[in-house]
Amino acid sequence: MHAPPGQMTVPVVQALLKDGTLAGKWALDPRASSIRLKSMIYGMIPVKGVFREVSGNGTISADGQASGTLTIAAASIDTKNTRRDTHLRSADFFDSGNHPDVTFTADRFRPSGQDVTVSGVLTVHGRARPLSFGAAATFHGDGEIWLDAEVRINRADFGLTWNALGMVPLNSTLTVHAVFTRS
C-alpha cells in the first residue's frame, strides 16, 4: 500500500464528502495507478503481473455518495513471460479477443473503521458477479483521491477454470492503487 506524506485521515475524508468539498466528476490517472495480479503456482511459487492499460472514472454527489467504474484491458497483462502472457490472453483464461475488458462498477462506498468498504459488480470473461472489499481511501491536498486495496478473486466464479495438473490456483490477489483527479 502507498502512504505518502500529506495524506488525510478517513475522518477528514468523510467530513469532506459530507460537506460537498469532493463533489464532482473524477477521472482515473492511468500513469499514477496500477493493477497488479499475484497467484501462487504449486501453492508456493509466486507469479506476478501487472495490467498495463487501465482507465476509469468516478462521481461524488453533493451528499457524499460515490460511484465509479474501473476498466482493465485484459490483453494488457504483463508477467514478463511472453509465453505465459499469450496463454493468459487465450480462451483458457481471459479470452481477451472476445472479452477485451475486465470491469468493476462500484455503486457503494461506506465507512468501515479507518477504511471504506467498496461494493459493486466485477465483470470478467463476460460474467458479472457482486464484489465487496475493504480499501484505504485518502484525499491529498493536491486534488487527488487514492483508493488502495488488496482483493482476493476466485477465477472459477468467472468461468476461468483451466488448470493443468492442478498447478494453477483458482485464487488470485489483485492489488489496486487507483488515483483519481478532478475531471
N, C-alpha and C positions, 0 to 999 in steps of 0.2 A: 504494500500500500504506500501511496505517496503522502508525505506530510511536510509540505514546505512551510517556511516561516510566514506568519501573517494570516494563516487560515483562521476562520471564525468558528466558534463552537456551535454545536447543534442548537442550544437555546437561542443564540444570536440569530442563526439562520431561520429558526422558527419564528422569531419576532419579525424578521424582515419579510417572511412570507405573509404573516398576518397583517402587517401594515401596508402591504402592497408595493414595497420597495422593489421586489423582484418580479413584479407582474410584467408580462410581455412575452415576446417570442424569442427563443433561444436557438442557436444553431451549434451542432457539434463541430468542434475544431478537429478535423481528422489528423492534422500534423501533431497535435498535442495529445491525442487519445490513442489508446491501444487496447486490443482484444487479444488475449493470449490463451492458448489451449494447452492443457497438460493431461497426459494419460500415462498409465504405467503398464508396460508390457511385462508379462510373466509376474505381475504384481510387484516388481522391484526395479525395472529399468524405465526411467522417465523418458517420454517422448514429448518434446515441447515444440510448439509452433506459434506463429503469430498470423493474424489476418491483416494483410497489407492494405485492404480497401474497406473503409468504414465510413458511414455517413449517418446523419440523424438530425433531429430537431425536437424541440420541446416548447410547451406553452405553460406559463404560470398565470392563473387568473388573478384578478384583484383580491379575491378572498383567500388566496394561497393554495388553491388546488392546482396540481401539476399533472401533466400528461406528456407523452412523447414517444418517439419511435427511433430505434437504433437499427440500421440496416448494414449487414456484413456481406460482402461479395464472397460467396463460398469458394470460388476459384482462386481467391487471393491467399489461400492458406500457404504458409511457408514454414516448413520444418527443417529447412536446409538440407533436404534429401529429395532430389528431383523424382526419383522413382516412387518414393512414398507419397510425395505431393500429388503426383499423377494418379496414384491409386485412391487417395483421399477425394480427389475431384470426380472419380468414376462413379458408376451406378452402384458399386459396393458400399459407398459412403454417401457423400454429399450429392452426387449426380448433378454437378453444377451446370451441365448443359441443359438439363430440364428444370432444375430448381436453382437458379443463379443466386438467390439471396437467402440468407438467414435473417429473420426479422424478429425483433422484440418490440411489442407495442405496450407501453406502460400506461395504465389508466388510474393508478392509485399510488400515492406516496404517503405514508403515515409515520409519525414519530414512533420510535421504539428504543427507549433508553437513550443512549448517546448517538444512535444511528437512526436510519429510516428503514422501513420495510417497503420495498418496491413490489408491486403486483401488476401483472399483465398477462400477455399471451406471447409465447415463443413459437415461431413457425420455422421448422427445419424440414427440408425434403418434402414440402407440401403438406406437412402435418402440423396442426396448431394444438398446443397444449398450454393450460394455465401454468404460470410460474410466479412464485414469490421468493424474495431473497432479501437479506439484510445488506445495507450499503452505508458507507460513510458519505455524507453529503456536506460539502463545505463551500462557502461563498468566499471568494477572495476579493479584496478591495480593488483589484484591478479589473473587476467586472466579469469574473469567471465563476461558474458553478462547476464543481467537480463531484462526480459520483465514482466511488471506488468500491468494488465488490469482488468476492470470490463466489462463483456459482457452480454448484455441482449439477451435472446433467447426466441422465441415463439415456444413451443414444437409442436404446431399444424403444423408448417412448415415441420415437420419431421414425420407426421402421428401419433404423440403421443397425442391422443385426449381423452383418458379415463378421465372421470370426474364425480364422484359420486355426484349427487345432486348439482352440480356447486360449490363444496367446494374446488376443486383443481384448482389453477390458471393455465392459459396457459403460462404465462410469468415467467421466472426464470432468476436469475442472476448468472453467473459464475465469480468467482474471480480467476484470474490466476496469479500465481507467478512462472515463468519459469526461471530456472537458467541453463545457458549453459556454458560448459567448452570446451576447445580445445580437440579434439579427435585425 
